Amino acid sequence: MKVLMTALAAVLAASTASAQTPTFSKDVAPIFYKNCTNCHRPGEIAPMSLLSYADARPWVRSIQAKVTAGTMPPWHADPAYGTFENDRRLSAADKDTILKWIAAGGPEGDPKDQPSQPKYADGWLLGQPDVVLTMQEDYPIPAAGTVPYEYFEVPTHFTEDKWIQSFEVRPGSRAVVHHVIVYTRNPEAAEKARQQAKEASASGKPRPQPLVSFADGMDIPAGQTGGPDLPEGQKKELGENYRPSPGGFIGSIGGYVPGNPGRMYDPGTATKLPAGSTLVFQMHYTPTGKATTDRTSIGLIFAKEKPKIELHGAVLANGALHIPAGDPNARVDAEMTVNRDIELYSILPHTHVRGKSWEYEAIYPDGHKEVLLNVPHYDFDWQTDYIFKEPVKIPKGTRIHATAYYDNSTANKSNPDPTKEVWWGDQTWEEMMFTGLTFSVTSPPQQPTAGQPR
């Protein structure tokens, strides 16, 4: 009898352990579908698919290493500062489930337990666009050499203003596209920009700072963006297929960097695309050893009605950066003073391969300071637009201060040449200290009219 009871207990224990062992079909697939398969599926940026058990099982050791280290899904903000709606980190429970599944040998489980795979619009992460606007040529990318920034005009032919609810940029040849910024322009702004550039050149003054313009004249300056010319010998040939900037930009409606191809704005918020605008694709190409062509597109989804809150974009940058050769911890700062009440929705830091960390601080008019965002381990291959869960109220007179650190030493395995001094430049072997900010303007309180209570 005792032997029988022992056997029954062993069977029961084994059954309980089996029930507690996570399986791909029941436990892991839902986590992958929620957090991973936007990128980890055929035709997307990730190196392998995680849609099925057959796809995922060969990669369990790699998955284990990345999940344990916290490097996948990629997220680089310090959790001590700010809360962000696009935080990609796995929950502790999800991490535990994945690691227990791998420790148990990565069992499939009953395929009937697996939920249906997510359905993605053909080629579009954010859903089927209302309109797709595409470069008007297949631009040739050489196998080797340096390609300067190229600019391509794309007419919209819109006869009325549009409100962009979401956008996604899709490179035609992802391997050679380093980044894309899609600007808007109009003929009047283009002529004004040309005249300003001509006057600045004639007077020897620095080029005028870009700014965000408003009808009441309360423009917000964009911080320092123009650095000195590169030293002789650092300038690069423009090449026979050079497409110069047409100028006259009045704003940006979106962009693409590795790991961040688009954005969906919250309901009730949107960015404005004025009627008659022409889009200008600023393209940064990096040859890969094989000649190819590129024709990049942007997909737009429009809001059904005018939003309650109009979003704007601004730039905070230091174009005068200079990083000494061999410096493992070079510091570069940039600052702007906000001259009207705003709400800050997101911060996107951008450097090239020497960038190592960022910190953003608000210095309020009363003198107290707040860290808005800290990125202790910046990753050039996964650049994130950090979107606040709740917009940060920034009163008039606040200074937004950015600090970036760079590793120009031999310890940086991505460093193209630690023996070289580094200046601002378009190419990845040069550097940038650039931040994109998304914000809205806080409307001033309306003054009561005669007869209204105060």
C-alpha positions in Angstrom: 0.0 0.0 0.0 2.9 2.3 0.9 4.5 1.7 -2.4 1.3 2.4 -4.2 0.8 5.7 -2.4 4.4 6.7 -3.1 3.9 6.0 -6.8 0.7 8.0 -6.9 2.4 10.9 -5.2 5.2 10.8 -7.7 2.7 10.8 -10.6 0.8 13.6 -9.0 4.0 15.7 -8.5 5.1 15.0 -12.1 1.6 16.1 -13.3 1.7 19.3 -11.2 5.3 20.1 -12.4 4.2 19.5 -16.0 1.2 21.8 -15.5 3.5 24.5 -14.2 6.0 24.2 -17.0 5.5 27.0 -19.5 5.0 25.9 -23.1 5.4 27.9 -26.3 1.9 27.5 -27.4 0.1 28.4 -24.3 2.5 30.8 -22.4 5.3 32.1 -24.6 3.7 32.8 -27.9 1.3 35.4 -26.4 4.3 37.3 -24.9 6.2 37.2 -28.3 3.1 38.4 -30.1 2.6 41.3 -27.7 6.3 42.4 -27.5 8.4 41.0 -30.2 6.8 40.0 -33.6 6.4 43.6 -34.8 10.1 43.3 -35.7 10.7 39.6 -35.4 8.8 38.4 -38.5 9.6 37.8 -42.1 10.6 41.0 -44.0 11.2 43.1 -40.9 14.3 44.5 -39.3 15.0 41.6 -36.8 17.3 38.8 -37.9 14.8 36.0 -37.2 11.1 35.4 -36.9 9.4 34.5 -33.6 5.9 33.9 -35.0 5.9 30.1 -34.7 7.5 27.4 -32.5 9.6 26.2 -35.5 10.9 29.8 -35.9 11.7 30.4 -32.3 13.0 27.0 -31.0 16.5 27.2 -32.6 17.1 30.6 -31.0 16.3 29.7 -27.3 19.9 30.2 -26.1 20.1 33.6 -27.7 16.7 34.6 -26.4 17.8 33.5 -22.9 20.9 35.6 -23.1 19.1 38.7 -24.3 16.2 38.4 -21.9 18.5 37.8 -18.9 20.6 40.8 -19.9 17.6 43.0 -20.5 18.8 44.0 -24.0 15.7 42.6 -25.7 13.2 44.1 -26.3 15.5 47.1 -26.6 15.0 49.9 -24.1 17.7 52.1 -22.8 16.1 54.7 -20.4 16.9 54.7 -16.7 13.7 53.7 -15.0 14.4 56.1 -12.1 13.4 59.1 -14.3 10.1 59.5 -16.1 7.5 57.0 -17.2 7.0 56.3 -20.9 4.1 54.9 -22.8 6.3 53.1 -25.3 8.4 51.3 -22.6 9.3 48.0 -24.3 10.7 46.3 -21.2 9.2 42.9 -20.4 7.4 42.6 -17.1 9.0 40.5 -14.4 6.3 37.9 -14.9 6.9 37.7 -18.6 10.7 37.4 -18.2 10.1 34.6 -15.6 7.8 32.7 -18.0 10.3 32.9 -20.9 13.3 31.8 -18.8 11.4 28.9 -17.2 10.3 27.7 -20.6 13.9 27.7 -21.9 15.1 26.0 -18.7 12.6 23.2 -19.3 14.0 22.6 -22.7 11.7 24.9 -24.7 8.6 22.6 -25.0 6.1 23.3 -27.7 3.0 22.2 -25.8 -0.3 21.6 -27.4 -0.5 23.5 -30.7 -4.2 24.0 -30.1 -3.3 26.3 -27.2 -1.5 28.7 -29.4 -3.5 31.9 -30.2 -3.9 33.1 -33.7 -0.8 34.9 -35.1 -1.2 38.7 -35.2 -2.3 40.1 -38.6 -0.2 42.8 -39.9 -1.0 45.1 -42.8 1.2 44.2 -45.7 4.5 45.8 -45.0 3.1 48.4 -42.6 3.6 48.2 -38.8 1.0 50.8 -38.0 -1.8 49.6 -40.2 -2.8 50.3 -43.8 -2.0 54.0 -44.6 -4.6 56.4 -46.0 -2.0 57.6 -48.4 1.5 56.5 -49.4 3.9 59.1 -50.7 7.1 57.9 -52.4 10.3 59.3 -53.8 10.0 59.9 -57.6 13.1 58.0 -58.6 15.2 54.9 -57.8 18.2 56.6 -56.4 21.5 54.7 -57.2 23.7 53.9 -54.2 27.3 52.9 -55.0 29.0 49.9 -53.6 31.5 51.9 -51.7 32.5 55.5 -50.8 30.7 58.3 -49.0 27.2 59.5 -50.0 26.3 63.0 -48.7 22.8 63.7 -47.5 20.5 63.6 -50.5 17.2 65.5 -50.8 14.1 64.4 -52.8 11.0 66.4 -53.3 7.6 64.6 -53.3 4.5 66.7 -54.0 1.4 65.9 -52.0 -1.2 67.7 -54.2 -3.5 68.1 -51.1 -6.0 70.9 -51.6 -6.9 71.1 -47.9 -5.0 70.8 -44.6 -4.5 67.3 -43.3 -4.0 66.1 -39.7 -1.5 63.3 -39.3 -2.6 60.7 -36.7 0.3 58.3 -37.4 3.1 57.9 -39.9 5.6 55.3 -40.9 8.7 55.6 -43.1 9.6 52.5 -45.1 13.0 52.5 -46.8 13.1 50.9 -50.2 16.5 49.3 -49.4 16.8 49.1 -45.6 20.4 47.9 -45.7 21.7 51.2 -47.1 19.3 53.7 -45.3 20.9 55.1 -42.2 18.1 57.5 -41.4 15.3 59.6 -43.0 13.8 62.9 -42.0 10.7 64.0 -43.9 10.3 67.8 -44.1 7.5 70.0 -45.4 8.1 73.1 -47.4 6.3 75.7 -49.5 7.5 78.2 -52.1 7.2 81.2 -49.9 9.3 79.6 -47.1 11.9 78.4 -49.7 12.4 81.9 -51.0 12.7 83.4 -47.5 15.3 80.7 -46.6 17.3 81.4 -49.7 17.3 85.2 -49.0 18.3 84.6 -45.4 21.2 82.3 -46.4 22.3 84.9 -49.0 22.3 87.7 -46.5 24.1 85.6 -43.9 26.8 84.6 -46.4 27.3 88.2 -47.5 27.6 89.5 -43.9 29.7 86.6 -42.7 27.2 86.0 -39.9 26.2 82.4 -38.7 23.2 81.0 -40.5 19.9 81.8 -38.7 18.6 79.3 -36.2 15.6 77.2 -37.2 12.6 77.9 -35.0 9.0 76.9 -34.5 6.8 79.8 -35.7 3.4 80.9 -34.4 1.0 83.6 -35.7 1.4 85.7 -32.6 5.1 86.1 -33.3 6.2 84.1 -30.2 8.6 81.9 -32.0 10.5 79.2 -30.1 14.2 79.0 -31.0 15.6 75.6 -31.8 18.8 75.8 -29.8 22.3 75.9 -31.4 22.3 74.0 -34.7 24.9 75.7 -36.8 28.5 74.8 -36.2 31.6 76.2 -37.8 32.7 74.8 -41.2 34.8 71.6 -41.2 38.5 72.1 -41.3 40.2 71.9 -44.7 40.8 68.3 -45.6 37.6 67.1 -43.7 35.2 68.2 -46.4 33.9 65.5 -48.7 33.1 65.4 -52.4 29.4 65.7 -53.2 29.5 63.2 -56.1 27.9 63.1 -59.5 24.4 62.1 -58.3 24.1 64.8 -55.6 20.5 66.0 -54.9 20.9 69.3 -53.0 18.5 70.6 -50.4 15.8 72.9 -51.8 15.5 74.8 -48.5 12.3 76.4 -47.3 11.4 73.8 -44.7 8.5 74.7 -42.4 8.7 71.6 -40.2 9.1 67.9 -40.1 6.2 65.4 -40.2 8.2 62.2 -39.4 11.4 60.2 -39.8 13.1 56.9 -39.6 16.1 55.7 -37.5 17.0 52.1 -36.8 14.5 50.7 -34.4 12.1 53.6 -34.8 10.3 53.8 -38.1 7.2 55.7 -37.2 4.8 56.9 -34.6 1.1 56.8 -33.7 -0.1 59.9 -31.8 -2.6 59.6 -29.0 -6.3 60.2 -29.9 -7.1 63.9 -29.9 -3.6 64.9 -30.9 -2.1 65.2 -34.4 0.4 67.1 -36.5 -0.6 69.5 -39.3 0.3 69.0 -42.9 -0.7 72.3 -44.7 -2.5 72.2 -48.0 -0.2 72.4 -51.0 2.9 71.3 -49.1 5.7 69.5 -50.8 7.5 66.8 -48.8 11.3 66.7 -48.8 12.9 63.4 -47.9 16.4 64.0 -46.4 18.2 60.6 -47.0 21.3 59.4 -45.3 22.8 56.5 -47.2 25.6 54.2 -46.2 27.1 51.9 -48.9 27.4 48.3 -47.9 29.8 46.8 -50.6 27.1 46.1 -53.1 25.6 48.6 -55.5 21.8 49.0 -55.2 19.0 51.5 -55.5 16.5 53.0 -53.0 13.0 54.5 -53.3 11.7 55.3 -49.8 8.1 55.9 -48.9 6.1 57.4 -46.1 2.7 56.1 -45.1 0.2 58.5 -43.5 -2.9 57.8 -41.5 -5.1 61.0 -41.0 -7.2 62.0 -38.1 -10.9 62.0 -38.9 -11.4 65.5 -37.5 -9.3 68.4 -36.4 -7.5 67.4 -33.1 -8.0 69.2 -29.8 -4.2 69.4 -29.5 -1.8 70.3 -32.3 1.6 68.8 -31.9 4.8 70.5 -33.0 8.4 69.5 -33.4 11.6 71.3 -32.4 15.3 70.6 -32.5 17.9 71.0 -29.7 21.4 70.5 -31.0 25.0 71.6 -30.8 26.5 71.8 -34.2 29.8 73.2 -32.8 30.8 69.9 -31.1 34.4 68.9 -31.2 35.6 65.6 -29.7 39.3 65.1 -29.1 41.1 62.1 -30.4 41.2 59.2 -28.0 38.8 60.8 -25.5 36.8 58.1 -23.7 34.3 60.4 -22.1 33.9 63.6 -24.1 31.1 65.9 -22.9 28.9 68.0 -25.2 26.0 70.2 -24.0 23.1 72.1 -25.6 20.5 74.2 -24.1 17.3 76.1 -25.1 15.0 78.5 -23.2 11.3 78.0 -23.7 9.6 81.3 -24.1 6.0 80.2 -23.7 4.1 77.5 -21.8 4.3 74.1 -23.5 3.6 70.5 -22.8 6.5 68.2 -23.7 5.3 64.9 -25.3 8.6 63.1 -26.3 12.4 63.3 -26.5 14.4 61.6 -29.3 18.2 61.6 -28.7 20.5 61.1 -31.7 24.3 60.6 -32.0 26.4 58.4 -34.2 28.5 55.4 -33.2 30.7 57.3 -30.6 27.6 58.3 -28.6 27.5 56.5 -25.2 24.9 58.3 -22.9 22.4 61.2 -22.6 20.8 63.2 -19.9 18.0 65.8 -20.2 17.2 68.3 -17.4 14.6 71.0 -17.0 15.7 74.0 -15.0 12.5 75.7 -14.0 12.1 79.5 -13.6 12.0 79.1 -9.7 15.5 77.4 -9.9 14.6 73.8 -9.2 15.7 71.1 -11.5 14.2 67.9 -12.8 15.8 65.1 -14.8 13.4 64.5 -17.7 15.2 61.5 -19.3 18.4 59.6 -18.6 19.8 57.2 -21.2 22.9 55.6 -19.6 23.6 53.2 -22.4 22.7 54.8 -25.8 22.5 52.3 -28.6 23.0 53.6 -32.2 21.3 50.5 -33.6 18.1 51.1 -31.5 17.2 54.7 -31.4 14.1 55.5 -29.5 11.6 58.4 -29.3 10.9 58.4 -25.6 7.2 59.2 -25.3 6.0 60.4 -21.9 3.0 58.6 -20.4 1.8 62.0 -19.4 3.0 65.2 -21.1 5.4 67.2 -19.0 4.3 70.7 -18.3 7.1 73.1 -19.1 6.4 76.7 -18.1 7.7 79.8 -19.9 11.2 80.6 -19.0 12.3 77.0 -18.4 15.7 75.9 -19.7 15.9 72.5 -21.3 19.5 71.3 -21.0 20.9 68.3 -22.8 24.2 66.6 -22.1 25.7 63.8 -24.3 28.9 61.8 -23.7 31.0 60.2 -26.4 33.6 57.5 -26.4 36.3 58.3 -29.0 38.8 55.8 -27.6 40.0 52.3 -28.6 37.7 50.8 -26.0 34.7 51.6 -28.2 34.5 48.7 -30.7 32.3 50.7 -33.0 34.7 53.6 -33.2 35.8 54.1 -36.8 39.2 55.8 -35.9 40.1 56.8 -32.3 43.1 58.7 -33.6 40.9 61.3 -35.3 39.4 64.4 -33.9 35.7 64.5 -34.6 33.4 67.4 -35.7 29.7 67.6 -36.6 29.0 65.8 -39.8 26.5 63.8 -41.8 28.3 60.5 -41.9 28.4 57.8 -39.2 32.2 58.2 -38.8 31.5 61.9 -38.0 29.2 62.9 -35.1 26.0 64.7 -34.1 24.5 66.0 -30.9 20.9 66.2 -32.0 17.5 66.0 -30.2 14.0 65.9 -31.6 11.3 67.3 -29.3 7.5 66.9 -29.7 5.4 69.4 -27.8 2.1 71.3 -27.8 1.5 74.9 -26.9 -0.5 75.5 -23.8 -3.3 78.0 -24.7 -3.3 81.1 -22.5 -6.4 81.6 -20.4 -9.1 83.4 -22.3 -9.9 86.9 -21.1 -13.5 87.3 -20.0 -15.6 89.7 -22.2 -18.1 92.3 -20.8 -20.9 90.7 -18.9 -19.0 87.4 -18.1 -18.3 86.5 -14.5 -14.6 86.7 -13.5 
